Amino acid sequence: MTGSYLNLLGLANRAGKCVFGEEQIIKDIQHGQSKLVILAKDIGPQTKKKLTDKCKYYQIPYVFADDRDTLSHAVGKSSRVAISIQDSGFAKKLNALLGETNRG
């Protein structure tokens, strides 16, 4: 099951629907452009708190996925601990694949 969401994540990235970087993700959340935020399970405590608090305040769903290496590999970038999905279709499907068990 894990592999299918990683393939979809790679596809979303190639389609230009992923945003990276803490500050840019926060801007995305504040402007309502983010449809889902995917966080690595090994994200740092400060970044985790900042991003989850923003998601809760702006009512953006977020999920915890694999570690930073797995997420980074899926999108072909290094050291990614958070990914904002900007497309509702991708967000809905990724949310379904990641399931209820990974909710923050």
N, C-alpha and C positions, 0 to 999 in steps of 0.2 A: 504493500500500500504506500509506503514512504516514497518509493521511486516514482509513482505516478504524479504526486504533487510536485516533486522536483522537476520532472519533465515539463509540467505546466508552468512552473515558475520560470524555467528557462525560456519557454515560448513567450510568456508575458514580457520578459526582459527584452527579447529580440523584437517584440512588437512595440517596444518603447513605452510600456505601461508600468515600469518599475522606477521608483525613485530611491536613491541611497543617500546616506549622510544624515546625521542626527538633525542638524539645523534645517536642511531642506525638507526632511520628513515632518518636522514640527510645523513649518510653513504650510506644507500640504494639508496637514490635519486642520490647522486654523482656517485655511481657505476652503475647506470642504472638498478638496480634490482627492484626498485619500479615501479609498473604499475599504481597505483592510491593511493592517500593519502586521507583518510577520517578524517575530523576534526570535533570536537564537536563544536556546536554553542557557548558554553560557555568557549571556550579556552581562556587562558590569552593573552593579547595584544602582549607581547614580543614573546611568543612561536608562536602565530599566524603569526606575521610578519616574523620571522625567517623561519618557514616552508613554508609559501606561497611564499616568495622570492626565496627560494631554488627550489621549484616546478616550478616557472616561469622561472628561469634561466636554469634549466635542462629540461624544457618542459615536466614535469610530471603532468598529470591532477590531480586536487584535488577538493573535494566537501565538503560542510558543511552538517552535518547530525544532529541528535538529540543532546541532552545534554550529558555530560560526564557519567552520571549515566546510561542512556539508552545504550550507546555504550559499557560501561564497562560490563553491565549485559549481553549483546549479546555475548561477548567473554569470559565471566566468570572470569574477572579480575577486580580489583578496580582502580578507578581514572584514566581511560584512556581518554585522550583528542585528541589523534592522533593515527591512525592506518595506516600502510603502507601495501598495498596488493601486493604480489610478483608474482601473477599468472595472466596472461593476460585474461584468460577466466573468472575468478572471477571478475577481475577489470572491464571488459567490461559489464558484467551483472549487477554489483553493480552500475556502472555509469549510465546504462540505467534505473535501478529501482529508483535511487535517482533523476534522471531527470535534466533538464536544470535549474530549479528554485533554485537549491542549489549550483550553480557554484560560485566560489570565484571571 
